[in-house]
Amino acid sequence: MAEYFTHFSCLLDVRTADNAARALDLYNQLSEDGASEDPPSDNFLLSIQPEHGGTKLWMRDDVTGDPERLIQFVKRCAAEFQLTGRWGFQYANTCSRPRLDGFGGGAHVLDLATGATVAWTYTDGWLATMLAEGAAS
């Protein structure tokens, strides 16, 4: 049986070490909220790594992650810490076995000041659509 995974690794600069420490509390609260969902959401790992500076949160999957949960967390941080500018990440969808529909990915960009999506792309179905359009011509 094939297993499907979503992988990502990205940083969010929350500007101060105090904000980074407070972000851990926001993360724990979001994790508790997600645990009560049915089924529970795939979460992600969060840490403050010295090599990224004391103000940057390193967010990544642990086997598989939930891009929507990551976006929710970043929006919470942006509102809590009054972040501005753009932030984004990209992710890969993979499969443990060769499957025709088992691979893809996407990217998402947010305006941190408003929480609005600036742009996003998702490749699921894109190839099939492009090939079908070519066959119809």
CYANA upper distance limits for C-alpha pairs under 8 A (distance plus 0.5 A):
  2 ALA  CA     95 CYS  CA      7.07
  2 ALA  CA     96 SER  CA      6.03
  2 ALA  CA     97 ARG  CA      5.97
  3 GLU  CA     95 CYS  CA      6.18
  3 GLU  CA     96 SER  CA      5.73
  3 GLU  CA     97 ARG  CA      7.89
  4 TYR  CA     93 ASN  CA      7.74
  4 TYR  CA     94 THR  CA      6.34
  4 TYR  CA     95 CYS  CA      4.96
  4 TYR  CA     96 SER  CA      6.90
  4 TYR  CA    102 GLY  CA      7.55
  5 PHE  CA     63 VAL  CA      7.39
  5 PHE  CA     64 THR  CA      5.32
  5 PHE  CA     65 GLY  CA      7.91
  5 PHE  CA     93 ASN  CA      6.19
  5 PHE  CA     94 THR  CA      5.69
  5 PHE  CA     95 CYS  CA      6.53
  5 PHE  CA     96 SER  CA      8.41
  6 THR  CA     61 ASP  CA      7.94
  6 THR  CA     63 VAL  CA      8.32
  6 THR  CA     64 THR  CA      5.30
  6 THR  CA     65 GLY  CA      5.94
  6 THR  CA     66 ASP  CA      7.55
  6 THR  CA     67 PRO  CA      8.48
  6 THR  CA     91 TYR  CA      7.21
  6 THR  CA     92 ALA  CA      6.13
  6 THR  CA     93 ASN  CA      5.02
  6 THR  CA     94 THR  CA      6.83
  7 HIS  CA     60 ARG  CA      7.83
  7 HIS  CA     61 ASP  CA      6.08
  7 HIS  CA     63 VAL  CA      7.93
  7 HIS  CA     64 THR  CA      6.25
  7 HIS  CA     65 GLY  CA      6.71
  7 HIS  CA     91 TYR  CA      5.98
  7 HIS  CA     92 ALA  CA      5.67
  7 HIS  CA     93 ASN  CA      6.96
  7 HIS  CA     94 THR  CA      8.28
  8 PHE  CA     59 MET  CA      8.40
  8 PHE  CA     60 ARG  CA      5.80
  8 PHE  CA     61 ASP  CA      6.27
  8 PHE  CA     65 GLY  CA      7.89
  8 PHE  CA     89 PHE  CA      8.06
  8 PHE  CA     90 GLN  CA      6.93
  8 PHE  CA     91 TYR  CA      5.13
  8 PHE  CA     92 ALA  CA      7.12
  9 SER  CA     58 TRP  CA      7.73
  9 SER  CA     59 MET  CA      6.22
  9 SER  CA     60 ARG  CA      4.68
  9 SER  CA     61 ASP  CA      7.33
  9 SER  CA     89 PHE  CA      8.15
  9 SER  CA     90 GLN  CA      8.45
  9 SER  CA     91 TYR  CA      8.23
 10 CYS  CA     58 TRP  CA      6.40
 10 CYS  CA     59 MET  CA      5.92
 10 CYS  CA     60 ARG  CA      6.92
 10 CYS  CA     89 PHE  CA      6.57
 11 LEU  CA     56 LYS  CA      6.61
 11 LEU  CA     57 LEU  CA      5.89
 11 LEU  CA     58 TRP  CA      5.19
 11 LEU  CA     59 MET  CA      6.61
 12 LEU  CA     56 LYS  CA      5.87
 12 LEU  CA     57 LEU  CA      5.61
 12 LEU  CA     58 TRP  CA      7.31
 12 LEU  CA     59 MET  CA      8.39
 12 LEU  CA     74 VAL  CA      8.16
 12 LEU  CA     87 TRP  CA      7.91
 13 ASP  CA     55 THR  CA      6.14
 13 ASP  CA     56 LYS  CA      4.72
 13 ASP  CA     57 LEU  CA      6.83
 14 VAL  CA     19 ASN  CA      6.48
 14 VAL  CA     20 ALA  CA      6.63
 14 VAL  CA     55 THR  CA      6.09
 14 VAL  CA     56 LYS  CA      6.55
 14 VAL  CA     57 LEU  CA      7.87
 14 VAL  CA     77 CYS  CA      8.00
 14 VAL  CA     78 ALA  CA      8.37
 14 VAL  CA     81 PHE  CA      7.35
 14 VAL  CA     83 LEU  CA      7.54
 15 ARG  CA     19 ASN  CA      7.46
 15 ARG  CA     20 ALA  CA      8.39
 15 ARG  CA     55 THR  CA      5.80
 15 ARG  CA     56 LYS  CA      7.94
 16 THR  CA     20 ALA  CA      6.88
 16 THR  CA     54 GLY  CA      7.79
 16 THR  CA     55 THR  CA      5.44
 17 ALA  CA     21 ALA  CA      6.80
 17 ALA  CA     54 GLY  CA      5.82
 17 ALA  CA     55 THR  CA      5.39
 18 ASP  CA     22 ARG  CA      6.74
 19 ASN  CA     23 ALA  CA      6.46
 19 ASN  CA     55 THR  CA      7.86
 19 ASN  CA     81 PHE  CA      7.37
 20 ALA  CA     24 LEU  CA      7.23
 20 ALA  CA     48 ILE  CA      7.79
 20 ALA  CA     54 GLY  CA      7.77
 20 ALA  CA     55 THR  CA      6.16
 20 ALA  CA     56 LYS  CA      7.41
 20 ALA  CA     57 LEU  CA      7.21
 21 ALA  CA     25 ASP  CA      7.77
 22 ARG  CA     26 LEU  CA      7.15
 23 ALA  CA     27 TYR  CA      6.61
 23 ALA  CA     77 CYS  CA      7.09
 24 LEU  CA     28 ASN  CA      6.72
 24 LEU  CA     46 LEU  CA      8.19
 25 ASP  CA     29 GLN  CA      6.73
 26 LEU  CA     30 LEU  CA      6.68
 26 LEU  CA     73 PHE  CA      8.11
 26 LEU  CA     76 ARG  CA      8.08
 26 LEU  CA     77 CYS  CA      8.06
 27 TYR  CA     31 SER  CA      6.60
 27 TYR  CA     46 LEU  CA      8.20
 27 TYR  CA     73 PHE  CA      7.35
 28 ASN  CA     32 GLU  CA      6.72
 29 GLN  CA     33 ASP  CA      6.76
 30 LEU  CA     34 GLY  CA      6.65
 30 LEU  CA     73 PHE  CA      7.62
 31 SER  CA     35 ALA  CA      6.67
 31 SER  CA     43 ASN  CA      7.48
 32 GLU  CA     36 SER  CA      7.34
 33 ASP  CA     37 GLU  CA      7.72
 34 GLY  CA     40 PRO  CA      6.29
 34 GLY  CA     41 SER  CA      5.99
 34 GLY  CA     43 ASN  CA      8.24
 35 ALA  CA     40 PRO  CA      5.55
 35 ALA  CA     41 SER  CA      7.29
 36 SER  CA     40 PRO  CA      6.87
 37 GLU  CA     41 SER  CA      7.22
 41 SER  CA     66 ASP  CA      7.43
 41 SER  CA     69 ARG  CA      8.13
 42 ASP  CA     64 THR  CA      7.36
 42 ASP  CA     65 GLY  CA      5.70
 42 ASP  CA     66 ASP  CA      5.70
 42 ASP  CA     69 ARG  CA      8.44
 43 ASN  CA     61 ASP  CA      7.89
 43 ASN  CA     64 THR  CA      8.45
 43 ASN  CA     65 GLY  CA      5.86
 43 ASN  CA     66 ASP  CA      6.21
 43 ASN  CA     69 ARG  CA      7.19
 43 ASN  CA     70 LEU  CA      8.32
 44 PHE  CA     59 MET  CA      7.16
 44 PHE  CA     60 ARG  CA      6.11
 44 PHE  CA     61 ASP  CA      5.14
 44 PHE  CA     62 ASP  CA      6.53
 44 PHE  CA     64 THR  CA      8.14
 44 PHE  CA     65 GLY  CA      5.68
 44 PHE  CA     66 ASP  CA      7.35
 44 PHE  CA     70 LEU  CA      7.76
 45 LEU  CA     58 TRP  CA      8.44
 45 LEU  CA     59 MET  CA      6.09
 45 LEU  CA     60 ARG  CA      5.78
 45 LEU  CA     61 ASP  CA      6.34
 45 LEU  CA     62 ASP  CA      6.74
 46 LEU  CA     57 LEU  CA      7.11
 46 LEU  CA     58 TRP  CA      6.13
 46 LEU  CA     59 MET  CA      5.17
 46 LEU  CA     60 ARG  CA      7.26
 47 SER  CA     57 LEU  CA      6.36
 47 SER  CA     58 TRP  CA      5.84
 47 SER  CA     59 MET  CA      7.31
 48 ILE  CA     52 HIS  CA      7.99
 48 ILE  CA     53 GLY  CA      8.15
 48 ILE  CA     54 GLY  CA      6.84
 48 ILE  CA     55 THR  CA      8.02
 48 ILE  CA     56 LYS  CA      6.82
 48 ILE  CA     57 LEU  CA      5.64
 48 ILE  CA     58 TRP  CA      6.55
 49 GLN  CA     53 GLY  CA      7.14
 49 GLN  CA     54 GLY  CA      7.50
 49 GLN  CA     56 LYS  CA      8.20
 49 GLN  CA     57 LEU  CA      8.02
 49 GLN  CA     58 TRP  CA      7.46
 50 PRO  CA     54 GLY  CA      6.54
 52 HIS  CA     56 LYS  CA      6.54
 52 HIS  CA     57 LEU  CA      8.50
 52 HIS  CA     58 TRP  CA      8.31
 59 MET  CA     70 LEU  CA      8.46
 60 ARG  CA     65 GLY  CA      7.89
 61 ASP  CA     65 GLY  CA      5.04
 61 ASP  CA     66 ASP  CA      8.33
 66 ASP  CA     70 LEU  CA      6.90
 67 PRO  CA     71 ILE  CA      6.74
 67 PRO  CA     91 TYR  CA      8.19
 68 GLU  CA     72 GLN  CA      6.74
 69 ARG  CA     73 PHE  CA      6.77
 70 LEU  CA     74 VAL  CA      6.75
 71 ILE  CA     75 LYS  CA      6.65
 72 GLN  CA     76 ARG  CA      6.78
 73 PHE  CA     77 CYS  CA      6.76
 74 VAL  CA     78 ALA  CA      6.52
 75 LYS  CA     79 ALA  CA      6.69
 75 LYS  CA    112 LEU  CA      7.38
 75 LYS  CA    115 GLY  CA      6.21
 76 ARG  CA     80 GLU  CA      6.50
 77 CYS  CA     81 PHE  CA      6.35
 77 CYS  CA     82 GLN  CA      8.39
 77 CYS  CA     83 LEU  CA      8.15
 78 ALA  CA     82 GLN  CA      5.89
 78 ALA  CA     83 LEU  CA      5.13
 78 ALA  CA     84 THR  CA      7.79
 78 ALA  CA    112 LEU  CA      6.03
 78 ALA  CA    113 ALA  CA      7.29
 78 ALA  CA    115 GLY  CA      8.03
 79 ALA  CA     83 LEU  CA      7.29
 79 ALA  CA    112 LEU  CA      8.31
 79 ALA  CA    113 ALA  CA      7.87
 79 ALA  CA    115 GLY  CA      8.45
 82 GLN  CA    113 ALA  CA      7.34
 83 LEU  CA    112 LEU  CA      6.23
 83 LEU  CA    113 ALA  CA      6.40
 84 THR  CA    111 ASP  CA      7.57
 84 THR  CA    112 LEU  CA      5.34
 84 THR  CA    113 ALA  CA      4.99
 85 GLY  CA    111 ASP  CA      6.44
 85 GLY  CA    112 LEU  CA      6.12
 85 GLY  CA    113 ALA  CA      7.13
 86 ARG  CA    109 VAL  CA      7.24
 86 ARG  CA    110 LEU  CA      6.12
 86 ARG  CA    111 ASP  CA      5.24
 86 ARG  CA    112 LEU  CA      6.22
 87 TRP  CA    109 VAL  CA      6.18
 87 TRP  CA    110 LEU  CA      5.89
 87 TRP  CA    111 ASP  CA      7.19
 87 TRP  CA    112 LEU  CA      7.16
 88 GLY  CA    107 ALA  CA      7.69
 88 GLY  CA    108 HIS  CA      5.92
 88 GLY  CA    109 VAL  CA      4.65
 88 GLY  CA    110 LEU  CA      6.60
 89 PHE  CA    107 ALA  CA      6.15
 89 PHE  CA    108 HIS  CA      6.27
 89 PHE  CA    109 VAL  CA      7.34
 90 GLN  CA    105 GLY  CA      7.98
 90 GLN  CA    106 GLY  CA      6.17
 90 GLN  CA    107 ALA  CA      4.51
 90 GLN  CA    108 HIS  CA      6.98
 91 TYR  CA    105 GLY  CA      5.91
 91 TYR  CA    106 GLY  CA      6.03
 91 TYR  CA    107 ALA  CA      6.70
 92 ALA  CA    103 PHE  CA      8.02
 92 ALA  CA    104 GLY  CA      6.46
 92 ALA  CA    105 GLY  CA      4.67
 92 ALA  CA    106 GLY  CA      7.18
 93 ASN  CA    102 GLY  CA      7.67
 93 ASN  CA    103 PHE  CA      5.73
 93 ASN  CA    104 GLY  CA      5.44
 93 ASN  CA    105 GLY  CA      5.50
 94 THR  CA    102 GLY  CA      6.26
 94 THR  CA    103 PHE  CA      5.22
 94 THR  CA    104 GLY  CA      7.31
 95 CYS  CA     99 ARG  CA      7.65
 95 CYS  CA    102 GLY  CA      5.58
 95 CYS  CA    103 PHE  CA      6.92
 97 ARG  CA    102 GLY  CA      8.44
 98 PRO  CA    102 GLY  CA      7.50
 99 ARG  CA    103 PHE  CA      8.21
101 ASP  CA    124 ASP  CA      8.39
103 PHE  CA    124 ASP  CA      8.45
104 GLY  CA    122 TYR  CA      8.19
104 GLY  CA    123 THR  CA      5.97
104 GLY  CA    124 ASP  CA      6.28
105 GLY  CA    122 TYR  CA      6.37
105 GLY  CA    123 THR  CA      6.07
105 GLY  CA    124 ASP  CA      7.53
106 GLY  CA    120 TRP  CA      7.78
106 GLY  CA    121 THR  CA      5.65
106 GLY  CA    122 TYR  CA      4.70
106 GLY  CA    123 THR  CA      6.48
107 ALA  CA    120 TRP  CA      6.01
107 ALA  CA    121 THR  CA      5.93
107 ALA  CA    122 TYR  CA      7.26
108 HIS  CA    117 THR  CA      7.91
108 HIS  CA    118 VAL  CA      8.39
108 HIS  CA    119 ALA  CA      6.60
108 HIS  CA    120 TRP  CA      4.81
108 HIS  CA    121 THR  CA      7.15
109 VAL  CA    117 THR  CA      6.47
109 VAL  CA    118 VAL  CA      5.92
109 VAL  CA    119 ALA  CA      5.86
109 VAL  CA    120 TRP  CA      6.66
110 LEU  CA    115 GLY  CA      6.64
110 LEU  CA    116 ALA  CA      6.23
110 LEU  CA    117 THR  CA      5.05
110 LEU  CA    118 VAL  CA      5.80
110 LEU  CA    119 ALA  CA      7.84
111 ASP  CA    115 GLY  CA      5.93
111 ASP  CA    116 ALA  CA      5.93
111 ASP  CA    117 THR  CA      6.79
111 ASP  CA    118 VAL  CA      6.64
112 LEU  CA    116 ALA  CA      7.91
122 TYR  CA    126 TRP  CA      8.38
123 THR  CA    127 LEU  CA      7.91
125 GLY  CA    129 THR  CA      6.62
126 TRP  CA    130 MET  CA      6.67
127 LEU  CA    131 LEU  CA      6.63
128 ALA  CA    132 ALA  CA      6.53
129 THR  CA    133 GLU  CA      6.62
130 MET  CA    134 GLY  CA      6.78
131 LEU  CA    135 ALA  CA      6.74
132 ALA  CA    136 ALA  CA      6.79
133 GLU  CA    137 SER  CA      7.19
